[in-house]
Amino acid sequence: MRENDNSESQKANSSLMVAAATAAAAATTSENKEVIKIDNFNLSLQNNIKNCHSSQSSSSEEIEFHLIKYNTPLRPKIKQIQYRISNEILKLQNIFNELKTQDEELIKKLNISLKENNIQYSLLISSDLNDNRKSIRAIWTSKIVLDTLHNQICSISSFKDLVENLTPSLTVLKSIRSLLSSHIRESEHEFKNISDLLCDVLFNAGQLGGYLINFKIANNAAVDITEAALFKAEHKIKIEFLPIPKVIT
């Protein structure tokens, strides 16, 4: 009898232990599911917040882009600047082509004069050639600068871009005006008109976008633009133009 009782007791204890283990496992599984649910909720919430910020940022950029491209005070003036700069680029290209033709003719004349040992005439032609090269250098430098400004204006997509890209152009245009003054006097008036339009657009952009103009940074950028253009012009002359023969007196 005692053996049967002990057996019954052991079976009961074993059943209780199995039941307890099953309950603990169930509780652990339930907790894990809850944690997973909470984590999924947090992840979803974070994604929603990110999407919200991204949407707001994208929306803000679209509104700003719309204001710049289509706002009544800005759009016609920006279009006018693009149009005027494009016209000046075409003019400079045509003048460059004419000067290049003249340069080739002067080189031929100088070579003939040197063969004839006509020193006085050779010196005169050499002087004309040097003056012509100065004009060519000024013309092509100015054209490269205007190409750069035009590309910058076309790529503007925010008030920050507009202010940062157009502010240096005021200094650049001033440099071009002084550079071209002794070569193309009629360009002075047109460049002044472009500068006035730029000032007007920058003033409006500063008010609408709330951006302050940093003229120190703008002037440094203007110097970089001008120096890069001058370097490219010098390189073009070395490649496309014959060296000027020396006149030995």
Residue, then its C-alpha position, 0 to 999 in steps of 0.5 A: m500500500r505504501e509503495n502505491d501511495n508513493s507512486e501516486s504522490q510522485k505522479a502527482n508531483s510530476s504532473l504539477m511540475v509539467a503544468a508549472a513549466t508549461a505555464a511559465a513557457a506560455a507566459t514567456t511566449s506571451e511576453n516576447k510577443e508583447v515585446i515584439k508588438i511594442d518594438n514593431f509599434n516603435l519602429s512604425l512610429q519612427n518611420n512615420i516621424k521620418n516620413c513626416h519630416s521628409s514630406q515636410s522638407s520636400s514640400s518646403e523645397e517644392i514651395e520654395f522652388h515654385l516661388i522662385k520660378y513662378n512668383t510674380p516679382l522674381r520670375p520675369k526678372i530672372k528670365q530677363i537676366q538669363y535672356r540678357i546674359s545669353n545675348e551677351i554671350l552670343k555677342l562675345q562669341n561673334i566678336f571672338n570669331e572676328l578677332k580670331t580671323q584678324d589674328e590669322e591675317l596679322i600672323k600671315k602679314l608678319n611672317i611675310s614682313l619678316k621674310e622681307n626684313n621689313i623691321q619697321y612694318s614688322l614691329l607695327i604688325s607685332s604691336d597690332l597682334n599683341d593688342n588683338r591678343k589682349s582683346i581676345r583674352a578679355i573677350w573669351t574670359s568674359k564669355i566663360v564668366l557669363d557662361t558660368l553665371h548663366n548655368q548657375i542661374c538655370s540651376i537655382s532651386s532654392f532661395k539659398d541657391l539664389v542668394e549664394n549664386l547671384t551675389p558673387s555675380l555682382t562683383v564678377l560683372k563689375s570686373i567684366r565691365s572694367l575688363l571689356s571697357s577698353h575693348i567693347r565700350e558699348s557693352e558697358h550699358e548692358f552690363k549695368n542693366i544686368s547688374d541692376l536686375l541682379c540687385d533687384v532679384l537679390f533684394n526680393a530673394g533676401q526678403l522672401g527667403g530670409y537669407l542674409i548676404n555675406f559679401k566677403i564670401a561672395n567676393n572670394a567666390a567672384v575672384d575664383i570664378t574670374e581667375a578660373a575663366l582667365f586660366k581657361a582663356e589663356h589655355k585656349i589661346k595657347i592651343e588655338f592660336l599660333p605664337i607671335p613671331k619675335v621681331i629682332t631689331 
